[in-house]
Amino acid sequence: MEGFFINTMKYSRLTKEQFEALHEEFINFLATQSITGEEWNKIKLEQPQVAEQELDVFSDLIWEGVLSKAAYLENISPTQLFLFHLGTSEMRLIVVKVTHPIDLTTSEGMQWLQEHVHDDAVEILQARKGYSEDKHKDIFELIRQGAVISEGGLFKSFDALIA
């Protein structure tokens, strides 16, 4: 079938802003395939499906690099912290639940949590989970659900507290 294109992306396409920030890397990516700037412009005009595929391949390469380096994730909501440590064979999760009427997405809420971490209004749980056959896809799914890559400061603080 001519013109039929199946999206075989593993992750998701980078946003326009992300592509702009990675402009030099994208130029290098095209160069590794012997595609010049002039050729790229021609491909975009004459073979848009090929251009789309190139953008998808580049996006997946960037995601692979980012996900392979990620060691900690955080997903913070007004009443809960989901703190992940991404080990080699499994992830550890620390969940902090707060029943006090405070918003943990604010600096005031985090300050309150620091001062009241031992209160009955704060519950700390932990769990471990092995990865599926694709660790990076598991991590990407957590990011897609709202987690962000972090340096692990919150995880380390709570891990020391419950050790």
N, CA, C and O of each residue as an XYZ file, in Angstrom:
652
protein
N       0.836     -1.191      0.000
C       0.000      0.000      0.000
C       0.873      1.244      0.000
O       1.578      1.495      0.977
N       0.846      1.984     -1.007
C       1.661      3.187     -1.087
C       1.075      4.255     -0.171
O      -0.138      4.455     -0.123
N       1.959      4.937      0.551
C       1.522      6.013      1.425
C       1.028      5.539      2.777
O       0.670      6.356      3.626
N       1.003      4.229      2.991
C       0.546      3.707      4.279
C       1.699      3.753      5.260
O       2.788      3.254      4.976
N       1.458      4.352      6.413
C       2.524      4.532      7.401
C       2.066      4.012      8.749
O       1.035      4.439      9.269
N       2.815      3.109      9.302
C       2.510      2.585     10.632
C       3.459      3.242     11.621
O       4.678      3.214     11.447
N       2.890      3.829     12.651
C       3.715      4.455     13.681
C       4.308      3.362     14.562
O       3.586      2.642     15.252
N       5.606      3.252     14.526
C       6.277      2.218     15.305
C       7.060      2.822     16.464
O       8.021      2.228     16.952
N       6.647      3.997     16.896
C       7.345      4.651     17.997
C       7.218      3.845     19.274
O       6.183      3.238     19.547
N       8.273      3.852     20.037
C       8.258      3.172     21.328
C       7.752      4.109     22.418
O       7.072      3.669     23.345
N       8.074      5.381     22.316
C       7.696      6.353     23.336
C       6.733      7.373     22.743
O       5.677      6.999     22.232
N       7.081      8.646     22.802
C       6.234      9.662     22.166
C       7.127     10.687     21.489
O       8.295     10.856     21.839
N       6.552     11.355     20.523
C       7.319     12.350     19.794
C       7.619     13.535     20.711
O       6.783     13.950     21.514
N       8.809     14.057     20.574
C       9.185     15.253     21.318
C       8.294     16.416     20.882
O       7.787     16.449     19.760
N       8.120     17.353     21.785
C       7.328     18.540     21.458
C       8.147     19.475     20.576
O       9.361     19.316     20.442
N       7.475     20.443     19.983
C       8.157     21.439     19.149
C       9.250     22.135     19.966
O      10.351     22.370     19.467
N       8.941     22.461     21.219
C       9.915     23.133     22.093
C      11.114     22.231     22.363
O      12.254     22.696     22.377
N      10.858     20.939     22.576
C      11.963     20.008     22.822
C      12.836     19.865     21.580
O      14.062     19.827     21.681
N      12.204     19.785     20.405
C      12.982     19.721     19.164
C      13.832     20.971     19.005
O      14.994     20.888     18.610
N      13.257     22.131     19.312
C      14.015     23.379     19.190
C      15.208     23.378     20.137
O      16.298     23.814     19.769
N      15.000     22.887     21.361
C      16.094     22.837     22.334
C      17.176     21.844     21.907
O      18.344     21.997     22.265
N      16.782     20.831     21.144
C      17.719     19.792     20.703
C      18.099     19.955     19.228
O      18.460     18.987     18.559
N      18.013     21.174     18.742
C      18.263     21.462     17.330
C      19.627     20.927     16.870
O      19.719     20.270     15.834
N      20.668     21.206     17.630
C      22.020     20.765     17.240
C      22.108     19.241     17.216
O      22.711     18.666     16.309
N      21.506     18.586     18.213
C      21.514     17.124     18.261
C      20.779     16.539     17.056
O      21.194     15.522     16.500
N      19.670     17.199     16.654
C      18.910     16.709     15.504
C      19.725     16.853     14.219
O      19.701     15.969     13.363
N      20.438     17.958     14.088
C      21.306     18.159     12.916
C      22.354     17.042     12.866
O      22.620     16.478     11.805
N      22.944     16.729     14.025
C      23.939     15.651     14.081
C      23.308     14.309     13.740
O      23.920     13.488     13.057
N      22.083     14.082     14.214
C      21.351     12.854     13.912
C      21.158     12.714     12.402
O      21.394     11.647     11.835
N      20.728     13.799     11.759
C      20.548     13.760     10.302
C      21.888     13.532      9.603
O      21.960     12.807      8.610
N      22.935     14.145     10.118
C      24.261     13.997      9.509
C      24.733     12.547      9.570
O      25.392     12.074      8.644
N      24.405     11.837     10.647
C      24.808     10.425     10.741
C      24.138      9.595      9.652
O      24.597      8.500      9.326
N      23.058     10.118      9.095
C      22.359      9.435      8.000
C      22.668     10.092      6.652
O      21.993      9.849      5.652
N      23.705     10.927      6.658
C      24.144     11.639      5.454
C      23.029     12.489      4.845
O      22.901     12.575      3.624
N      22.229     13.111      5.701
C      21.165     14.010      5.245
C      21.590     15.441      5.561
O      21.787     15.799      6.722
N      21.727     16.250      4.516
C      22.104     17.655      4.691
C      20.851     18.477      5.006
O      19.728     17.983      4.900
N      21.059     19.720      5.390
C      19.941     20.621      5.656
C      19.059     20.800      4.431
O      17.832     20.816      4.534
N      19.686     20.935      3.279
C      18.944     21.097      2.024
C      18.117     19.842      1.726
O      16.951     19.930      1.340
N      18.743     18.667      1.913
C      18.028     17.404      1.685
C      16.861     17.244      2.665
O      15.797     16.747      2.296
N      17.071     17.667      3.913
C      16.019     17.570      4.928
C      14.807     18.417      4.521
O      13.665     17.968      4.625
N      15.065     19.629      4.063
C      13.971     20.493      3.607
C      13.220     19.861      2.434
O      11.995     19.957      2.352
N      13.951     19.223      1.537
C      13.341     18.555      0.380
C      12.486     17.364      0.853
O      11.379     17.156      0.358
N      13.007     16.593      1.806
C      12.260     15.442      2.352
C      10.966     15.918      3.004
O       9.910     15.316      2.812
N      11.052     16.996      3.772
C       9.846     17.517      4.448
C       8.772     17.901      3.436
O       7.585     17.680      3.673
N       9.185     18.474      2.315
C       8.228     18.896      1.284
C       7.709     17.742      0.438
O       6.510     17.633      0.185
N       8.630     16.880      0.003
C       8.271     15.860     -0.980
C       7.899     14.509     -0.375
O       7.168     13.733     -0.990
N       8.397     14.229      0.819
C       8.132     12.938      1.471
C       7.809     13.158      2.948
O       8.569     12.731      3.817
N       6.698     13.815      3.235
C       6.396     14.143      4.633
C       6.330     12.920      5.551
O       6.657     13.024      6.734
N       5.913     11.762      5.024
C       5.856     10.570      5.865
C       7.258     10.112      6.273
O       7.445      9.602      7.378
N       8.237     10.292      5.394
C       9.625      9.954      5.726
C      10.146     10.931      6.789
O      10.837     10.530      7.726
N       9.812     12.193      6.634
C      10.215     13.200      7.635
C       9.614     12.849      8.992
O      10.288     12.942     10.017
N       8.341     12.444      8.995
C       7.676     12.059     10.248
C       8.400     10.878     10.900
O       8.602     10.854     12.114
N       8.785      9.906     10.081
C       9.498      8.743     10.606
C      10.839      9.153     11.220
O      11.226      8.644     12.272
N      11.538     10.068     10.563
C      12.821     10.534     11.089
C      12.633     11.234     12.442
O      13.420     11.034     13.368
N      11.584     12.052     12.543
C      11.294     12.739     13.813
C      10.983     11.720     14.912
O      11.405     11.888     16.056
N      10.245     10.665     14.560
C       9.902      9.626     15.526
C      11.142      8.859     15.985
O      11.313      8.610     17.178
N      11.999      8.486     15.043
C      13.222      7.750     15.385
C      14.100      8.604     16.297
O      14.618      8.114     17.300
N      14.265      9.876     15.951
C      15.068     10.781     16.779
C      14.450     10.905     18.174
O      15.172     10.862     19.170
N      13.136     11.055     18.258
C      12.458     11.168     19.557
C      12.729      9.941     20.411
O      13.059     10.064     21.590
N      12.592      8.753     19.818
C      12.841      7.524     20.574
C      14.290      7.447     21.054
O      14.548      7.012     22.177
N      15.232      7.864     20.217
C      16.641      7.852     20.632
C      16.865      8.769     21.832
O      17.569      8.407     22.775
N      16.265      9.955     21.791
C      16.405     10.895     22.909
C      15.788     10.300     24.164
O      16.400     10.326     25.233
N      14.565      9.758     24.039
C      13.907      9.147     25.200
C      14.739      8.008     25.778
O      14.875      7.901     26.997
N      15.297      7.158     24.921
C      16.126      6.040     25.409
C      17.276      6.566     26.264
O      17.552      6.039     27.342
N      17.939      7.607     25.773
C      19.048      8.184     26.526
C      18.607      8.753     27.863
O      19.259      8.530     28.884
N      17.511      9.483     27.860
C      16.992     10.091     29.092
C      16.571      9.011     30.085
O      16.914      9.084     31.265
N      15.838      8.021     29.614
C      15.315      6.982     30.499
C      16.429      6.098     31.050
O      16.326      5.608     32.175
N      17.485      5.889     30.280
C      18.578      5.044     30.766
C      19.364      5.730     31.881
O      20.018      5.061     32.681
N      19.304      7.059     31.936
C      20.030      7.809     32.967
C      19.178      8.108     34.202
O      19.716      8.454     35.254
N      17.862      7.978     34.083
C      16.965      8.332     35.188
C      17.174      7.388     36.368
O      17.214      6.170     36.198
N      17.306      7.957     37.555
C      17.468      7.152     38.768
C      16.322      7.387     39.757
O      16.023      6.518     40.576
N      15.686      8.549     39.683
C      14.597      8.881     40.606
C      13.470      9.575     39.849
O      13.703     10.340     38.913
N      12.246      9.289     40.277
C      11.067      9.983     39.761
C      10.244     10.464     40.943
O      10.262      9.864     42.017
N       9.523     11.555     40.730
C       8.592     12.071     41.732
C       7.277     12.389     41.047
O       7.252     12.947     39.950
N       6.188     12.029     41.703
C       4.863     12.424     41.251
C       4.175     13.012     42.476
O       3.811     12.287     43.402
N       4.000     14.321     42.474
C       3.492     15.028     43.648
C       2.104     15.573     43.352
O       1.892     16.292     42.375
N       1.165     15.214     44.219
C      -0.198     15.747     44.129
C      -0.462     16.533     45.416
O       0.378     16.520     46.316
N      -1.585     17.203     45.525
C      -1.834     17.996     46.733
C      -1.779     17.199     48.040
O      -1.404     17.752     49.073
N      -2.142     15.922     48.017
C      -2.186     15.152     49.269
C      -1.252     13.949     49.302
O      -1.221     13.230     50.301
N      -0.483     13.708     48.228
C       0.381     12.530     48.200
C       1.684     12.785     47.456
O       1.747     13.571     46.510
N       2.712     12.100     47.912
C       3.994     12.074     47.212
C       4.235     10.634     46.780
O       4.152      9.716     47.596
N       4.531     10.437     45.510
C       4.959      9.138     45.016
C       6.420      9.308     44.625
O       6.734     10.006     43.661
N       7.306      8.671     45.372
C       8.745      8.850     45.194
C       9.361      7.521     44.769
O       9.277      6.534     45.499
N       9.972      7.494     43.603
C      10.503      6.263     43.026
C      12.020      6.294     42.966
O      12.622      7.297     42.583
N      12.630      5.173     43.354
C      14.052      4.956     43.097
C      14.122      3.852     42.058
O      13.616      2.752     42.279
N      14.748      4.141     40.928
C      14.782      3.228     39.797
C      16.066      2.414     39.829
O      17.090      2.824     39.282
N      15.999      1.263     40.473
C      17.165      0.397     40.573
C      17.401     -0.373     39.289
O      16.688     -0.190     38.302
N      18.395     -1.224     39.307
C      18.749     -2.003     38.128
C      17.674     -3.025     37.777
O      17.279     -3.141     36.617
N      17.200     -3.763     38.776
C      16.255     -4.843     38.501
C      14.857     -4.593     39.053
O      13.916     -5.314     38.722
N      14.722     -3.575     39.892
C      13.416     -3.259     40.454
C      13.346     -1.787     40.825
O      14.366     -1.106     40.929
N      12.120     -1.307     41.022
C      11.946      0.064     41.500
C      11.425      0.007     42.925
O      10.661     -0.883     43.295
N      11.850      0.962     43.699
C      11.328      1.123     45.056
C      10.430      2.342     45.051
O      10.710      3.338     44.384
N       9.357      2.250     45.797
C       8.388      3.335     45.875
C       8.160      3.694     47.329
O       7.963      2.819     48.172
N       8.187      4.973     47.615
C       7.767      5.497     48.910
C       6.579      6.402     48.637
O       6.661      7.336     47.840
N       5.470      6.111     49.312
C       4.262      6.924     49.179
C       4.054      7.657     50.499
O       4.062      7.045     51.567
N       3.870      8.957     50.417
C       3.575      9.776     51.593
C       2.173     10.330     51.386
O       1.912     11.065     50.435
N       1.270      9.958     52.304
C      -0.120     10.427     52.228
C      -0.371     11.390     53.376
O       0.040     11.135     54.508
N      -1.040     12.487     53.087
C      -1.335     13.504     54.091
C      -2.847     13.711     54.143
O      -3.482     13.956     53.118
N      -3.421     13.610     55.350
C      -4.861     13.838     55.502
C      -5.161     15.244     56.002
O      -6.320     15.659     56.018
N      -4.132     15.982     56.410
C      -4.282     17.379     56.838
C      -4.628     18.227     55.610
O      -4.113     17.963     54.523
N      -5.491     19.243     55.760
C      -5.841     20.066     54.582
C      -4.701     20.994     54.166
O      -4.694     22.182     54.490
N      -3.753     20.430     53.452
C      -2.584     21.168     52.984
C      -2.292     20.726     51.550
O      -2.658     19.619     51.157
N      -1.650     21.565     50.785
C      -1.338     21.254     49.390
C       0.166     21.026     49.255
O       0.955     21.966     49.352
N       0.557     19.772     49.029
C       1.970     19.428     48.931
C       2.641     19.948     47.663
O       3.862     19.862     47.533
N       1.870     20.477     46.740
C       2.470     21.049     45.526
C       2.952     22.474     45.759
O       3.512     23.097     44.856
N       2.738     22.992     46.964
C       3.194     24.346     47.297
C       4.369     24.274     48.271
O       4.556     23.262     48.947
N       5.147     25.330     48.339
C       6.269     25.353     49.292
C       5.750     25.337     50.728
O       6.389     24.764     51.611
N       4.593     25.963     50.968
C       4.005     25.945     52.312
C       3.609     24.524     52.709
O       3.801     24.110     53.852
N       3.053     23.781     51.746
C       2.667     22.397     52.012
C       3.866     21.521     52.319
O       3.809     20.687     53.222
N       4.941     21.698     51.586
C       6.154     20.913     51.844
C       6.781     21.302     53.177
O       7.312     20.449     53.887
N       6.721     22.587     53.520
C       7.229     23.044     54.815
C       6.419     22.402     55.939
O       6.983     21.929     56.926
N       5.082     22.387     55.786
C       4.216     21.756     56.788
C       4.587     20.278     56.944
O       4.674     19.776     58.064
N       4.805     19.588     55.832
C       5.155     18.165     55.876
C       6.466     17.951     56.620
O       6.571     17.023     57.422
N       7.459     18.784     56.373
C       8.743     18.664     57.080
C       8.554     18.794     58.586
O       9.168     18.067     59.366
N       7.703     19.723     58.980
C       7.501     19.988     60.409
C       6.575     18.976     61.080
O       6.607     18.835     62.302
N       5.749     18.266     60.302
C       4.751     17.367     60.878
C       4.862     15.933     60.361
O       3.881     15.190     60.381
N       6.028     15.551     59.908
C       6.204     14.241     59.291
C       5.840     13.091     60.236
O       5.492     12.006     59.771
N       5.913     13.310     61.550
C       5.602     12.250     62.505
C       4.168     12.326     63.022
O       3.779     11.531     63.878
N       3.381     13.267     62.517
C       1.978     13.403     62.943
C       1.136     12.238     62.431
O       1.512     11.548     61.484
N      -0.011     12.035     63.078
C      -0.962     11.016     62.626
C      -1.553     11.362     61.260
O      -2.081     10.482     60.579
N      -1.474     12.615     60.854
C      -2.021     13.053     59.567
C      -1.107     12.670     58.402
O      -1.442     12.913     57.243
N       0.052     12.070     58.711
C       1.016     11.684     57.682
C       1.237     10.174     57.748
O       1.590      9.630     58.794
N       1.024      9.512     56.620
C       1.241      8.074     56.528
C       2.298      7.827     55.455
O       2.226      8.368     54.352
N       3.283      6.992     55.805
C       4.360      6.680     54.871
C       4.341      5.177     54.590
O       4.410      4.357     55.506
N       4.246      4.839     53.313
C       4.214      3.445     52.875
C       5.364      3.212     51.906
O       5.866      4.145     51.280
N       5.768      1.964     51.795
C       6.806      1.667     50.818
C       6.534      0.325     50.149
O       5.886     -0.555     50.714
N       7.047      0.197     48.929
C       6.857     -1.032     48.165
C       8.020     -1.207     47.198
O       8.775     -0.274     46.922
N       8.139     -2.415     46.701
C       9.126     -2.747     45.672
C       8.387     -3.433     44.533
O       7.411     -4.152     44.749
N       8.869     -3.199     43.314
C       8.249     -3.845     42.169
C       9.302     -4.102     41.112
O      10.101     -3.221     40.795
N       9.306     -5.302     40.571
C      10.201     -5.623     39.469
C       9.688     -4.975     38.195
O       8.511     -4.632     38.085
N      10.576     -4.814     37.251
C      10.199     -4.245     35.961
C       9.587     -5.331     35.079
O       9.782     -6.523     35.313
N       8.852     -4.899     34.071
C       8.398     -5.827     33.046
C       9.621     -6.172     32.197
O      10.751     -5.908     32.609
N       9.413     -6.750     31.033
C      10.548     -7.073     30.163
C      11.202     -5.814     29.597
O      12.286     -5.896     29.019
N      10.564     -4.652     29.751
C      11.094     -3.406     29.204
C      11.118     -2.315     30.286
O      10.149     -1.578     30.468
N      12.233     -2.234     30.985
C      12.399     -1.271     32.079
C      12.127      0.161     31.617
O      11.426      0.907     32.300
N      12.667      0.545     30.477
C      12.505      1.922     30.007
C      11.051      2.251     29.713
O      10.600      3.366     29.976
N      10.320      1.300     29.176
C       8.906      1.529     28.890
C       8.130      1.696     30.203
O       7.210      2.511     30.274
N       8.491      0.933     31.238
C       7.863      1.078     32.563
C       8.104      2.489     33.115
O       7.187      3.127     33.634
N       9.336      2.962     32.998
C       9.685      4.298     33.488
C       8.945      5.357     32.670
O       8.410      6.315     33.227
N       8.916      5.184     31.361
C       8.212      6.133     30.498
C       6.733      6.214     30.870
O       6.151      7.299     30.865
N       6.130      5.087     31.187
C       4.709      5.075     31.551
C       4.477      5.894     32.829
O       3.476      6.602     32.933
N       5.377      5.803     33.783
C       5.261      6.618     35.004
C       5.369      8.107     34.668
O       4.651      8.928     35.239
N       6.255      8.449     33.753
C       6.398      9.843     33.325
C       5.132     10.296     32.600
O       4.650     11.408     32.816
N       4.604      9.437     31.749
C       3.380      9.760     31.030
C       2.223     10.010     32.007
O       1.319     10.795     31.719
N       2.260      9.344     33.148
C       1.217      9.509     34.165
C       1.465     10.708     35.089
O       0.692     10.946     36.017
N       2.541     11.461     34.835
C       2.754     12.684     35.592
C       4.020     12.745     36.428
O       4.315     13.789     37.010
N       4.776     11.660     36.505
C       6.024     11.691     37.269
C       7.070     12.502     36.514
O       7.046     12.590     35.287
N       7.983     13.090     37.269
C       9.085     13.835     36.673
C      10.403     13.269     37.196
O      10.482     12.798     38.331
N      11.420     13.321     36.367
C      12.745     12.862     36.765
C      13.297     13.847     37.783
O      13.180     15.061     37.617
N      13.908     13.306     38.850
C      14.452     14.175     39.892
C      15.840     13.698     40.303
O      16.328     12.663     39.849
N      16.450     14.477     41.166
C      17.752     14.115     41.729
C      17.599     13.147     42.901
O      18.588     12.579     43.365
N      16.376     12.955     43.381
C      16.125     11.984     44.441
C      16.180     12.524     45.849
O      16.197     11.745     46.802
N      16.210     13.829     46.010
C      16.309     14.405     47.357
C      15.167     13.991     48.269
O      15.406     13.601     49.412
N      13.943     14.067     47.795
C      12.801     13.675     48.625
C      12.835     12.184     48.932
O      12.596     11.781     50.070
N      13.130     11.365     47.932
C      13.204      9.922     48.162
C      14.245      9.622     49.241
O      13.966      8.885     50.187
N      15.427     10.183     49.102
C      16.506      9.924     50.057
C      16.138     10.375     51.458
O      16.456      9.692     52.432
N      15.464     11.529     51.574
C      15.054     12.026     52.888
C      14.081     11.068     53.566
O      14.253     10.721     54.734
N      13.066     10.648     52.833
C      12.075      9.741     53.423
C      12.643      8.347     53.628
O      12.266      7.668     54.583
N      13.535      7.906     52.758
C      14.178      6.603     52.919
C      14.995      6.576     54.208
O      14.975      5.586     54.939
N      15.707      7.657     54.482
C      16.488      7.736     55.726
C      15.556      7.772     56.942
O      15.881      7.224     57.995
N      14.419      8.407     56.792
C      13.460      8.535     57.888
C      12.852      7.186     58.264
O      12.609      6.927     59.442
N      12.606      6.325     57.277
C      11.949      5.049     57.572
C      12.934      3.894     57.735
O      12.527      2.771     58.032
N      14.211      4.159     57.544
C      15.223      3.087     57.658
C      15.395      2.615     59.077
O      16.203      1.723     59.337
